[in-house]
Amino acid sequence: MTTIRHHLSDKLMLAYAVGQLPEAFSLVVATHLSLCDACRAEAAAFDAVGGALLEEAGESAMGAAALDLALARIESLPQETRPAARGRTGALPAPLAGDVGADPAAVRWRRVAGGVRQAILPTGREASARLLHIPAGTAIPDHGHGGLELTLVLQGAFTDQGERFGPGDVEISDESIEHRPVVLADQDCLCLTAADAPLRFRGLIPRLVQPFLRI
């Protein structure tokens, strides 16, 4: 049984519960919730609090088109902001499989460098989401962040700043983080990431190729 040690923050789960996360981040959150019993239970508590607050709110007059507008807004929400399905469909967690299919071998990968491959997922413009396939033993170049980045491990593991991140774990990085994650040597690593700003690489070559790789 996989032990998940790195979880979502309360801030992220609250934003997810009220539909305030960009689609890319919602996909990462929904995928983690499908794998993590602890975070899924906490997310349910956030939903319950929101429901209680609505019940305590006073009544307000509604326009004749209020119901139609509400239904239209629900239908326009990205699929990832709706309740997360549990478990896996094939090799990938259910929320992610709905976007890319169940089999990682069928993903349309694009080579990055050093054997690393990526697949950019279709999401809204506020943030980007991608799958990363990183060979065993690979070190990611030193970099910082221009905003928020979530990295969810789906397969394999990596170490970063003395911590180990394995399947189901989420690493939360922001402008305060400068790091160089290293994939463990025994297995390739498959990750789902979301970011709302480009990475800040220290090396010249990563900076030169960054615009072409959209990272």
Secondary structure as GFF3:
##gff-version 3
##sequence-region A 1 215
A	DSSP	alpha_helix	10	17	.	.	.	ID=ss1
A	DSSP	alpha_helix	23	35	.	.	.	ID=ss2
A	DSSP	alpha_helix	37	56	.	.	.	ID=ss3
A	DSSP	alpha_helix	66	76	.	.	.	ID=ss4
A	DSSP	three_ten_helix	79	81	.	.	.	ID=ss5
A	DSSP	beta_strand	88	89	.	.	.	ID=ss6
A	DSSP	beta_strand	92	93	.	.	.	ID=ss7
A	DSSP	alpha_helix	94	100	.	.	.	ID=ss8
A	DSSP	three_ten_helix	104	106	.	.	.	ID=ss9
A	DSSP	beta_strand	110	111	.	.	.	ID=ss10
A	DSSP	beta_strand	117	121	.	.	.	ID=ss11
A	DSSP	beta_strand	128	134	.	.	.	ID=ss12
A	DSSP	beta_strand	143	145	.	.	.	ID=ss13
A	DSSP	beta_strand	149	155	.	.	.	ID=ss14
A	DSSP	beta_strand	158	160	.	.	.	ID=ss15
A	DSSP	beta_strand	163	165	.	.	.	ID=ss16
A	DSSP	beta_strand	170	173	.	.	.	ID=ss17
A	DSSP	beta_strand	182	183	.	.	.	ID=ss18
A	DSSP	beta_strand	189	195	.	.	.	ID=ss19
A	DSSP	beta_strand	199	201	.	.	.	ID=ss20
A	DSSP	alpha_helix	204	213	.	.	.	ID=ss21
###
